[in-house]
């Protein structure tokens, strides 16, 4: 029996469709999506020079046998960590 992993991803709202397509292409067909917002106050946002942006939280159960490949592909295909 395969184990399941609970994947949670928070991203900008504008990236939602890209991630949904990515997950579908990699065998994750059930993804729960909900609107989110951060809890940082204006002072902290100003300090780091970032603006308050509407976010989306994506949640899915991922089979253990595809978890590592999925995360690795997410880094390369979705440019996570790229400046």
N, C-alpha and C positions, 0 to 999 in steps of 0.2 A: 504494500500500500504506500502510495506517495504522500509525502508531507506537503502541507500548504504553508505559504509565507504570506503575511499581511503586508502589502506594499502601500505606503502613503506618500504622495507626491504633492507638493504645494508649488504652484507656478503662477505667473501672470495670466490673467484671463485671456489675453491674446494668443497664448500658446496652447490653449485647451484642445483645439481640434488637431493640432500637430501631434500632441501626445496621444490622443485617442486613436488616431491613425497608426501611430507607432506601435501602440499596444496591440491593436488588431492584427497588424502585419507580423507580430511576433507571438501570436497564439493566445493573447489575453483578450477574450471577447466580452467579458463582463467587468465594466469599470463604473464605479459610482462617482458622480461628479457633484460638487456642491460649491456655491459661492462662499468666499471667505474674505476676511480682512485681518490685517495685522493689529497688534495691540500696542505698538510703539507710539509714544506721544510725539507731538510736533517738535519738541525740543530735541529729542533723540534723532528724529528724522533730519532736522536741520543740521545737527552736528555731523552726521555722516553724509550730508548733502544728497539725500534720497527723497523721493516724493511718495506720497501715499498712493498706492496702486491697487485696484481691485484684483483680488487673487481668486484662484480656484483650487480646491482640494480634490485630488483624484485618489480613489481607494480601490484596491483590487486584491483578490487572493491569487497568488502565483504558485504554480506547482514547483516543488523543490528541484525537479530535474531541468527546469528552464530558467531558474532564478539568476544564476551567475551570468549566463549568456545575455539575458535580458538587461541586467544592470550594466554589463560591459558595453553592449550595443547602445544603451541609452547615453553613455558618456561620449561615444564616438559619433553617433548619428544625430543626437540632439545637442551636441556641443556643450555639454555640461562641464563647467570648469574652464571653458575657453574665455579668454579676456577680449 
